[in-house]
Structures are given as C-alpha cells and as structure tokens.
Amino acid sequence: MIGQVALKAGTDVEKIKVAKVGDITVERAIADAIATIGENMTLRRAAELSVGDGVVASYIHNAVFDGLGKMGVLVALESTGKKDELAALGRQIAMHVASSNPQALDAAGLDPTVIQREKDVMADKYRQQGKPAAMIEKILDSGIKTFFKEVTLLEQPFIFDDKKSVAQAVKEAEGKVGAPIKVAGFVRYALGEGIEKQESDFAAEVAAAAGQG
C-alpha cells in the first residue's frame, strides 16, 4: 500500500508520510497499524529504480506475504532482449545481492573514503610486518583488487556459479536474452538494518523490574 503511494510521491520519506492513503495520511495509517498489530514500525527510507527498456526484478527473503519479508532486493537490468529471460536473470542477481550484500555496483560506485580506509588498514598491517614501502605499494595494488572482488556486485563470485563473476554471468546470459545487458543498479533493504541496538545488562533489568535496582 505504502509502496504504491511512494511510486507517485517519490523517495523523500517526509513527502511519503504526508501523502494520502484513502482519506488519511501514510503517517496516520502507520500509527493505526501499530495500534492494531501491537508492533512498532517506522518508515525510515525509500529508493527507486527504473529502466528505459528492460526489467526491474525483485526478491523477498523469508517472505510471509507477497512483497513482505525480512529482506527485499530490487535489481534493474537494461536490455532490449527477451523480457522473460531478463526477469529470470534479474531474480537470480537479486538473490545474489540478498546473500552477498555488495556495497556497490562496481569500484567506481564505492565511497572513496571506504577505499582509502581499506588501503590504510592493509598498509598498516604490512608496515608492522616490517615490509619496505616500495613493496607495500605493490601489495596494496593487488590487495585492493581483491577487496573490490569481495564488495562490488559485478566482481563478486556469482552464487549460482562461483567459478564466474556476476559480470561474466551477465555477459553469458546475453545469448539467451538476445541482446546486450547492463546492470543499471540495485537496492537491498533488510529489516532493522542501520538501527543501533542498545546493549543492556539482563541481570540489571531483572533487578530493576523486581525493585532492587
């Protein structure tokens, strides 16, 4: 329901909250749902993918209802080829994203500070091992390439055939699809992701509940 509203309102969460669902706002609808279900919920984020020609495939992990589960993934594939074959490939890639949790589509999509932090960690490790600076620079070149293979979607080993990368799997699929394929983007949202959970002392909680705290 809220997803349908977001298609018109856009990805700005505050605009979605004040948009109408029937006669009430989305924010009021969520509040009513909390009162009915007895479980707290919040609308924290929204994203959108689109293609000029192609498909936006989806995968819901641990689905309890259609479109409702603990994790959701969208994958956008641009291609003029067969849409049924494209959709099947898109679902496989979405399942891969759910499993492997890539940080970006490719190296260019990574935050430069993330790359620099990884280089700094590697360099510090090799300095502590007593390796000379010139050698460290060469090792870093190789090490950062390995890092890209671990965290970028197109370079990760494809979960359905780990002897090839996702990019290689996409290239091979072009024969079935009948046209070039471009992975235009992906979105992965997991329930509770990004929410800091406060650690608590269970014994202290019990004592407080018993009036001993």
C-alpha positions, 0 to 999 in steps of 0.5 A, spaced: 500 500 500 505 504 502 509 502 496 504 504 491 503 511 494 511 512 494 511 510 486 507 517 485 510 521 491 517 519 490 523 517 495 523 523 500 520 519 506 517 526 509 513 527 502 511 519 503 508 520 510 504 526 508 501 523 502 494 520 502 492 513 503 484 513 502 482 519 506 488 519 511 495 520 511 501 514 510 503 517 517 496 516 520 495 509 517 502 507 520 500 509 527 493 505 526 497 499 524 501 499 530 495 500 534 492 494 531 498 489 530 501 491 537 508 492 533 512 498 532 514 500 525 517 506 522 518 508 515 525 510 515 527 510 507 525 509 500 529 508 493 527 507 486 529 504 480 527 504 473 529 502 466 528 505 459 527 498 456 528 492 460 526 489 467 526 491 474 526 484 478 525 483 485 526 478 491 523 477 498 527 473 503 523 469 508 517 472 505 510 471 509 506 475 504 507 477 497 512 483 497 513 482 505 519 479 508 525 480 512 529 482 506 527 485 499 532 486 493 530 490 487 535 489 481 534 493 474 537 490 468 537 494 461 536 490 455 532 490 449 532 482 449 527 477 451 523 480 457 522 473 460 529 471 460 531 478 463 526 477 469 529 470 470 536 473 470 534 479 474 531 474 480 537 470 480 542 477 481 537 479 486 538 473 490 545 474 489 545 481 492 540 478 498 546 473 500 552 477 498 550 484 500 555 488 495 556 495 497 556 497 490 555 496 483 562 496 481 569 500 484 567 506 481 560 506 485 564 505 492 565 511 497 572 513 496 573 514 503 571 506 504 577 505 499 582 509 502 580 506 509 581 499 506 588 501 503 590 504 510 588 498 514 592 493 509 598 498 509 598 498 516 598 491 517 604 490 512 608 496 515 608 492 522 610 486 518 616 490 517 615 490 509 619 496 505 614 501 502 616 500 495 613 493 496 607 495 500 605 499 494 605 493 490 601 489 495 596 494 496 595 494 488 593 487 488 590 487 495 585 492 493 583 488 487 581 483 491 577 487 496 573 490 490 572 482 488 569 481 495 564 488 495 562 490 488 556 486 485 559 485 478 566 482 481 563 478 486 563 470 485 556 469 482 552 464 487 549 460 482 556 459 479 562 461 483 567 459 478 564 466 474 563 473 476 556 476 476 559 480 470 561 474 466 554 471 468 551 477 465 555 477 459 553 469 458 546 470 459 546 475 453 545 469 448 539 467 451 536 474 452 538 476 445 541 482 446 546 486 450 545 487 458 547 492 463 546 492 470 543 499 471 543 498 479 540 495 485 537 496 492 537 491 498 533 493 504 533 488 510 529 489 516 532 493 522 538 494 518 542 501 520 538 501 527 543 501 533 541 496 538 542 498 545 546 493 549 543 492 556 545 488 562 539 482 563 541 481 570 540 489 571 533 489 568 531 483 572 533 487 578 530 493 576 523 490 574 523 486 581 525 493 585 532 492 587 535 496 582 
